[in-house]
Amino acid sequence: MTRSTIRAAAVLLLLALCALAGCAAGPGAGPAAEPRPVPVPAVGSPGFPPSAARARQQLAALRVAWGEHGETYERGAFGETWSDETDAPGGRNGCDTRDDVLRRDLSGVRVGDRNPCVVLSGVLRDPYTGQDTAGAGPGSRRSTG
């Protein structure tokens, strides 16, 4: 299942739930109804998630296109790299956005000796599994040039 297929299914599910719940198009578009629980259909379909063997088979069938679009990629088309020019929390504090986000999301943050803006390492609590994952080490800083 591709990401766009999953997204489309989620939108259709939300529309169906809205129709079942009697959602109106906007304020004053319909009579006010008492809030009531709506049964939520199970997410997924027969065969999803696939078995481990089926997942390995599907993964093996993927084509890896190394460098296929490297000739046309232009980093500058996506804006400045990790700018501090933002109105988000931490913006315009002298530290780039990447490090502001890492400081916000990691625990046990270790910063640089010479530049306290630079996050060297920390631990990320995965919100989906609840497990801690080591993150942001010096080797993980990607080149953005």
N, C-alpha and C positions, 0 to 999 in steps of 0.2 A: 504494500500500500504506500503510495507516495504521500508526501506532506500535503500536497494540494487536494488529494482525494480525502484525506482525513479531515482537512479544514472544511471541505465542501459538505462532508457528512455531518460535521459538528453544526454547521450553519443550518442544514436541513433539520437536524434534530431540534435545534433551538426554535426554529420556525414552527415545527410540529407541536412542541411543548407550548409555545405561545398560543397557537390555535386551540389546543385542548384547554388551556387556562382561560381563554376568552380575552386575550390581550387586545387592547384597542390601539389604533394608529397614533394616538397622541392625547394630550389633555383635552377632556371634553368630547372625545371621539365616540364614546359609548357609555352605557350605564355603568356605574360603579358596582362592583361585585364584591362579596365577602371573600377575603383571602381563604383559599382552601388548598390543601396539599394536592399535588399532581403526581400521579405515578410516573416514575422515570424509567424508560425502557433501558435494558442492559446495553452498555456500549460494547461494540464488537460484533462479530459475525461468525458463522461457522468457519472453523479453520483459523481463527485469529484469537489470540496470538498463535503463530505456528509452533509446531514441535521443534525441539532443538535440531533434529535431523533436517527438517524442512527449512528452517532458518539458515542452516549451513549450506544447503543446496541453493537457496535463493541468493545468498551472499556470494557463493562461488560463481554464479551466473552474471554478476555485475561486471561491467566493463569499466576499467580504470583508464581515464583519458589523461595521462600525464602530460602536462604542459600544452594541451591542445589549444587553450585560449590564452596562454602566456604571452603571445605576441600582441594581443589586443588589449590586455589589462593595463589600465592606467590608474595608479593609486590616487593621483590628484583629482580624479573624477568624483571621489567620495569625500572630499573636503580635507581640511587640515587634520594632521595626525594628533590625536589626544589633546586637543586644545583645552585651555583653561578658561576660554571665553564662553562661559555658559551661565545661565541663571539658575541652574540646578544647585542643590545643596553642595557646598564645597567649591563652587565656581568662583573664579577670580581670587583664589587664595595662594596662587603661586605654584601649586602642584597640578600636574596634568590630570585629566578626568579619569584615566585608567587607575592611577594610584588612589584617587579619591574613592572610586568605587571599590577597589580592593580593601582599603582601610575600613570602609563601611561594612563590607560583607564577610570579611575574614575575622577569625578570632586568633589570638596568639600572634599578632602581627609583629614582624621584625623589619625595621626600617634601616636605610643606609646610614653609615657612620658620618659620611661627608654631606649627604643630602637626605634629611629626614623626610622629604617628600616621597622618595623612592621606596616602594614596598618590596622587600626582598623575599619574604616568605610569610606564610600563614596557613590556617586551617579553615576549610570551607565546610560548613554543615550542609549536606545535600538536602534541600527541602522536600524531595520526593521519597528518599529512602531513610533520611534521618542519620545517615552515616557521615562520619568526618572524612574529608579528603584533603591530603596535603595539596597546597596550591601556591601558585605565583612565585616559585623559586626563580633565581636569576636566569636559569636556562629556559624558563617559560616566556620570558619577555620577547615578544615577536618583533622582528624588524618591520617597521612601518614605512620604510623609505621608498 
